[in-house]
Amino acid sequence: MVDDHALPRPAREDDSTTGPSIPLTSWVEVSSLLEEARSSQRQYNMYMVEVHKKWALSLSCLVFVMVAIPLALRFPRSGMGLVIGGAVIVFTIYYIGLTAGEGLGDRGILSPFWAMWTPNVVMSIFAIAGLMVVRRSAGTTRGGELSDLVTNLMIRLGRAPRSSA
């Protein structure tokens, strides 16, 4: 009588159709090897996240400059308050993205490359959009105060009447 739930027999050494034989092992050994493979993958992810983080942080200074240029050109008379506030906001967003990406990359949810480079990519997109907006209003010194920014946001959200000036 043949047991349908029995483990298949390993292939013989001389059986060329199925390849080399692998001896069947106990489930304890199989689970131990699986855990070792997972541990090795986690360690690999951690090292690759660190490598990509070093490069991404090195390039972040250029990204910060690209973000700062449109802010400086759009609000030339705003003073130190907007400069410091803008820098804190940009740095906070970047830091949160980098920290979250590091955790996602270490756990293998995201690839280490995307985990570390996504904050740079997102900030670069905002910087390029800001540069395009500033380029369209070339040569004007309109605006420049924080109240102008709030007024423009309220107009765009439809909460403040447009001035007829």
Order of alpha helices (4+ residues) and beta strands (2+ residues): alpha-alpha-alpha-alpha
